[in-house]
């Protein structure tokens, strides 16, 4: 009986360790952008994908010479609860604390660019292929 109890206890502790190991924790960007209820309803894959997007799917780049007057859209904030686009655009003063998950962005086949208000910089969203390849690599780390 003692051997059986020890075997069950060992199996339960192994199972618990494996299930905790399979949990993906939302990073600070996901926690900022979504409510606890929204996060609780997300799959582990979705949380991992948002973790990746929030950190690696974009870059702030200098406007190339001669392209200062390019006809690019601004990036607007979004309310993730209501899915409404807000009237606030990304500005230079917000770059230090930028969280792409709080803005209405789109991923396209080609790289996608947005103006940043108040400076000579653009937000570049990587292409769908770049994001997919990077995410697959990120998941396998």
Buried (B, 14 or more C-beta within 10 A) or exposed (E): EEEEEEEEEEEEEEEEEEEEEEEBEBBEBBBBBBEEEEBEEBEEEBBBBBBBBBEBBBEBEEBEEEEEEEEBEBBBBBEBEEEEEEEBBBBEEBBEEBBBBBBBBEBEEEBBBBBBBEBEBBBBBBBBEBBEEBBEEBEEE
